[in-house]
Amino acid sequence: MLKEFFSDFFPTLATSGLSRWEKILDIESDISIDLNSRRERICSKLLSNETTTIDVIKAIIKVFTNGDVEIIEENELYHF
């Protein structure tokens, strides 16, 4: 019980505290979604407040894929 209490301070480990994280970040809470997907939504929202850089985009993608990310910049076309 104490372990769960402290885990709820970290969105990647939270269980019963997910609703609190969602409320803080103004994310609609949907208990029909599995815990990992809810955690990913929370982490994505936390990361999205930064200036958009290649590293930030990679970090957000890693939240959803847990894999290596390669981003190819095409500056002359104004996208990547």
C-alpha angles and dihedrals in degrees: 000000000000090000091054090048092056093040090061089067088069118060092210090060102029122122115161090018094062092093090056091051090049092050093049091050095041093243117151106249113231113178090189089072115087118256095250092054091049090050090050091052090051094048091047091052091049091051096044094071092075129090108276108255133151090260093051092049090050091050092051092048091049090056089062101035108027086213141105116287129208120189119191113206118216100182095170088059093042095238144078 
